[in-house]
């Protein structure tokens, strides 16, 4: 297969042999392929990005049925969530700051990996963003395994496309959020850019057949492209999630609230920071720990312990600073541990992920990582 760039959003696309056109999986625009035997002229220059159009894009030209001759390019694809246009209720390009979020909740229903609280986490996070932080409804992309739209099922491909969409066209003043609730795991690192020798991974719904999403890819997709003046917050509720975004600095905090920033920049010299933007990540546990899927915190329904404690900290007024949120999350989870009998809590609460292991007495300790160190008790938290 040959690679061609989408005429609308520049995404590299794999062109099936003999195809005269191709529809982009991200923006759904159709790119016509020039035949060098009859039309040696280059393709026309791309229009402004479909994510942030400066003018309404004309409808795509009709596509020959022959271009859709395999399962990658269906005859009548359903509407894609990746090509929504900014509505009048959102800030336009000239009005500066925009808010956008990707929320992923995976229950792995009817499999041996099933989790109970992840879709609840996703719904609660959406409610928090829209009601507390005024994110427009149509700027939030939800991927859960109860969705009927095939583009919103949290497969490996769809999560990758959603991450790409989240940062596409981002500029100074924008506020982005990436929330993930599901299984996380680890795999051996062979490049020497991990302090502990392991890469952290997200487990999409189809990870057993399509593989996991490695932290190196998450960093390359979400972190490195972020421009100066833009910010991204990640909330990762998964096992082994401490450094899931491969950010350069980790806030190592003890139970008294004292902390130091650990330097996790690779000795190999590989750049793990941004293009000038700011990324801060809250995660459910350290890289060598597992995260709980439990009903012991809400007392009503199953949730991820990390997501619940994060939202609770904000709703209870403890979310003014990053240090305040981290301490409140840890205290909430620690109290739940004590209520359930100390070391036994792990066997009662934790859903083990493929590749994960846990021992009696292990504790889940939420972590904070960032692209640059800062004073966690004076820096205001905002989305």
C-alpha positions in Angstrom: 0.0 0.0 0.0 1.1 3.6 -0.7 0.7 6.5 1.7 -1.1 9.7 0.7 -1.9 12.7 2.8 -5.5 13.6 3.5 -6.4 16.7 1.5 -8.2 18.2 4.4 -6.4 17.4 7.7 -3.0 16.1 6.4 -3.3 12.7 8.1 -1.2 10.0 6.4 -3.6 7.4 4.8 -2.8 3.9 3.5 -4.2 3.7 -0.1 -5.4 0.3 -1.2 -4.0 -0.8 -4.5 -6.0 0.5 -7.5 -8.2 2.9 -5.4 -9.0 6.3 -7.0 -10.0 8.0 -3.8 -9.9 7.5 0.0 -12.0 8.7 2.9 -10.0 9.9 5.9 -10.8 8.0 9.1 -10.4 11.1 11.2 -12.1 14.0 9.4 -14.1 11.9 6.9 -13.0 14.1 3.9 -12.6 12.3 0.6 -9.2 12.7 -1.1 -9.2 12.0 -4.9 -6.0 10.4 -6.1 -4.5 11.8 -9.3 -3.6 9.2 -12.0 0.0 10.1 -13.2 -0.7 8.5 -16.6 -3.6 10.9 -17.4 -3.2 13.7 -14.9 0.3 14.4 -13.8 -0.7 17.6 -12.0 -0.2 17.6 -8.2 -3.1 17.4 -5.8 -4.7 20.7 -4.9 -3.5 22.3 -1.7 -5.4 21.2 1.4 -8.2 23.3 2.8 -8.1 24.7 6.4 -8.4 21.9 9.0 -11.9 20.4 9.4 -11.4 20.6 13.2 -11.2 24.4 13.2 -12.6 25.6 9.9 -12.4 29.2 8.9 -15.3 28.8 6.5 -17.8 26.0 5.9 -16.2 23.2 3.9 -17.9 22.3 0.6 -19.5 18.9 0.5 -17.1 16.1 -0.7 -17.4 15.0 -4.3 -19.2 11.7 -4.9 -16.9 8.7 -4.4 -16.8 5.8 -6.8 -18.2 2.6 -5.3 -15.0 0.9 -6.5 -13.1 2.8 -3.9 -14.9 1.0 -1.1 -14.1 -2.5 -2.0 -12.9 -3.8 1.4 -14.0 -3.6 5.0 -11.7 -0.6 5.8 -13.8 1.7 3.6 -17.5 0.8 4.0 -20.1 2.0 1.5 -22.1 4.0 4.0 -19.9 4.9 7.0 -21.8 6.2 10.1 -21.0 9.8 11.2 -17.6 10.1 12.8 -17.2 12.0 16.1 -13.8 13.2 15.0 -15.0 15.8 12.5 -17.4 17.9 14.5 -17.4 21.6 13.7 -17.3 24.3 16.4 -20.8 25.4 17.2 -22.0 28.9 18.1 -21.8 27.9 21.8 -18.1 27.4 21.6 -15.3 29.9 21.3 -14.2 30.5 17.7 -10.7 30.5 16.6 -10.4 34.2 16.9 -11.9 34.3 20.4 -9.1 32.4 22.0 -9.4 29.7 24.6 -11.3 26.5 23.9 -12.0 23.5 26.0 -12.0 19.9 24.7 -11.9 16.5 26.3 -11.6 12.8 25.5 -13.1 10.5 28.1 -12.5 6.7 27.9 -14.3 4.1 30.0 -13.9 0.4 29.3 -15.8 -2.4 31.2 -14.6 -5.3 29.1 -18.0 -6.7 29.6 -18.5 -10.5 29.3 -14.8 -11.2 29.3 -12.5 -12.5 32.0 -11.1 -8.9 32.4 -14.5 -7.3 33.2 -14.6 -4.2 35.4 -17.7 -2.8 37.0 -17.0 0.9 37.6 -15.3 2.3 34.5 -18.3 3.5 32.5 -19.6 5.1 35.7 -16.3 6.9 35.9 -16.6 8.2 32.4 -20.1 9.5 33.0 -19.2 11.1 36.3 -16.2 12.8 34.6 -18.3 14.2 31.8 -20.7 15.6 34.4 -17.9 17.2 36.3 -16.4 18.8 33.2 -19.7 20.2 31.8 -21.1 21.4 35.1 -18.1 22.4 37.2 -15.6 23.5 34.5 -18.1 24.5 31.8 -16.8 22.3 29.0 -19.3 22.4 26.1 -21.2 19.1 25.7 -20.1 18.8 22.0 -16.5 19.3 22.8 -16.3 16.1 24.8 -15.7 12.8 23.0 -16.9 9.8 25.0 -15.5 6.3 24.2 -17.2 3.5 26.1 -18.1 -0.1 25.3 -21.8 0.6 25.7 -21.8 3.1 22.8 -23.5 2.0 19.6 -21.6 4.3 17.3 -18.6 2.2 16.1 -16.3 5.2 16.1 -17.0 5.6 19.9 -16.2 2.0 20.9 -12.8 2.2 22.8 -10.8 0.0 20.5 -7.1 0.6 20.0 -7.7 2.4 16.7 -10.5 4.6 18.0 -8.5 5.6 21.2 -5.5 6.5 19.0 -7.7 8.6 16.7 -9.4 10.3 19.7 -6.0 11.2 21.2 -4.9 12.6 17.8 -8.1 14.6 17.6 -7.7 16.0 21.1 -4.5 17.9 20.2 -5.1 18.5 16.5 -5.0 22.3 15.9 -4.4 23.1 19.5 -3.2 26.6 20.2 -2.3 29.0 23.1 -5.1 29.3 25.6 -6.7 25.9 24.9 -7.5 23.6 27.8 -7.5 19.8 27.1 -8.5 16.9 29.3 -7.8 13.2 28.7 -9.5 10.8 31.1 -9.1 7.0 31.0 -10.7 4.4 33.2 -9.8 0.8 32.4 -7.1 -1.7 32.6 -3.4 -0.7 32.5 -0.4 -2.9 32.4 3.4 -3.0 31.8 5.8 -4.5 29.4 9.6 -4.8 29.3 11.3 -1.7 27.9 14.4 -2.3 25.7 15.3 1.3 24.8 16.6 2.4 28.2 14.2 5.4 28.6 12.4 4.0 31.7 13.8 4.3 35.2 12.3 1.0 36.3 12.9 -0.8 33.0 9.2 -1.1 32.1 6.9 0.7 29.7 3.4 1.4 31.0 0.4 0.6 28.8 -3.3 1.2 28.3 -5.4 -1.8 27.5 -8.1 -1.0 24.8 -11.2 -3.1 24.5 -9.5 -5.2 21.8 -6.0 -5.4 23.4 -5.9 -9.2 23.4 -6.0 -9.2 19.6 -4.7 -5.7 18.7 -2.2 -5.1 21.4 -1.9 -2.3 24.0 -1.1 1.4 23.7 2.4 2.0 25.0 3.3 5.1 27.0 5.9 6.2 24.4 3.0 6.5 21.9 0.8 8.4 24.3 3.7 10.8 25.0 4.3 11.3 21.3 0.6 11.9 20.5 -0.6 13.9 23.5 2.4 15.5 25.0 5.1 16.5 22.5 2.8 18.4 20.0 1.4 20.7 22.7 2.2 24.3 21.9 3.2 27.1 24.2 0.3 28.5 26.1 -1.9 25.4 25.9 -2.4 23.0 28.7 -3.4 19.3 29.0 -4.6 17.5 32.1 -4.7 13.7 32.1 -6.6 11.7 34.7 -5.6 8.0 34.4 -7.5 5.5 36.5 -5.7 2.3 35.7 -3.1 -0.2 37.2 0.6 0.7 36.7 -0.4 4.2 35.7 2.1 6.4 37.7 4.1 7.5 34.6 1.6 6.6 31.9 2.3 9.8 29.9 6.1 9.5 30.3 6.3 13.0 31.7 9.7 14.2 32.7 9.0 14.8 36.4 7.2 12.8 39.2 6.1 14.3 42.5 7.2 11.9 45.2 5.0 12.6 48.2 5.0 10.9 51.6 2.1 10.5 54.0 2.8 13.8 55.8 2.4 15.7 52.5 6.1 16.5 52.1 7.3 16.0 48.5 10.2 16.2 46.1 10.2 16.1 42.3 12.0 13.1 40.8 13.7 13.6 37.5 12.5 10.9 35.1 14.1 12.3 32.0 15.6 9.5 30.0 19.4 9.2 30.2 19.3 8.5 26.5 18.4 12.1 25.9 15.0 11.4 24.3 12.7 14.4 24.7 9.6 13.6 26.7 8.3 17.2 27.2 6.1 19.4 25.1 6.5 22.0 22.4 6.2 24.7 25.0 2.8 23.7 26.5 2.0 22.4 30.0 0.9 18.8 30.8 0.0 17.6 34.3 -1.3 14.1 35.0 -3.0 12.6 38.0 -2.9 8.8 38.0 -4.4 6.1 40.1 -1.3 4.5 41.5 2.5 4.1 41.2 3.9 2.1 38.3 4.3 -1.0 40.4 0.9 -0.8 42.0 -2.7 -1.8 40.9 -5.8 0.4 41.1 -9.1 -0.6 42.7 -12.5 -1.0 41.0 -14.8 -0.8 44.0 -18.1 0.2 45.6 -16.5 1.0 49.0 -16.1 4.7 48.3 -19.4 5.7 46.8 -21.4 3.2 48.9 -23.9 3.1 46.0 -22.3 1.9 42.8 -18.9 0.6 41.6 -16.4 3.2 40.6 -12.6 3.5 40.1 -11.2 4.5 43.5 -9.0 7.1 41.8 -11.7 8.8 39.7 -14.1 8.9 42.6 -11.6 10.4 45.0 -10.5 13.0 42.4 -14.1 14.2 41.8 -14.8 14.1 45.6 -11.8 16.3 46.3 -13.0 18.9 43.9 -16.6 18.8 45.0 -15.6 19.0 48.7 -13.6 22.2 48.1 -10.2 20.5 48.3 -9.3 21.1 44.7 -7.8 24.6 44.9 -4.2 23.4 44.4 -2.6 20.3 43.0 -1.2 19.3 46.3 -4.6 19.7 48.0 -6.1 17.4 45.4 -3.4 14.8 45.7 -3.5 14.7 49.5 -7.3 14.5 49.5 -7.3 11.6 47.1 -4.7 9.7 49.1 -6.5 10.3 52.3 -9.8 9.1 50.9 -8.3 5.9 49.5 -6.3 5.3 52.7 -9.5 5.7 54.8 -11.3 3.1 52.6 -8.4 0.7 53.1 -8.6 1.1 56.9 -12.4 0.6 56.9 -12.1 -2.7 55.1 -9.5 -4.2 57.3 -6.0 -3.2 56.3 -4.1 -5.7 54.2 -7.1 -7.7 53.1 -8.4 -4.7 51.1 -6.3 -5.6 48.1 -7.9 -9.0 47.6 -11.4 -7.5 48.2 -11.1 -4.6 45.9 -8.6 -5.0 43.1 -9.4 -6.4 39.7 -6.2 -7.8 38.3 -5.1 -6.9 34.8 -3.3 -9.1 32.4 0.4 -8.9 33.3 -0.3 -7.4 36.7 0.2 -9.0 40.1 -0.5 -7.9 43.6 0.4 -8.9 47.1 -1.3 -8.7 50.5 -0.8 -5.2 52.0 -0.1 -3.3 48.8 -1.6 0.1 48.8 -2.9 2.3 46.0 -1.3 5.7 46.1 -2.3 8.3 43.4 0.5 10.0 41.7 1.2 13.4 40.1 3.5 13.9 37.1 4.3 17.0 35.1 6.4 18.5 32.3 8.0 20.9 34.7 8.3 20.9 38.6 6.2 23.5 40.5 5.1 24.2 44.0 2.1 21.9 44.4 0.7 23.9 47.4 0.6 27.3 45.7 -0.1 26.5 42.1 -3.9 26.9 41.5 -5.7 24.0 39.9 -7.9 24.8 36.9 -9.2 23.1 33.8 
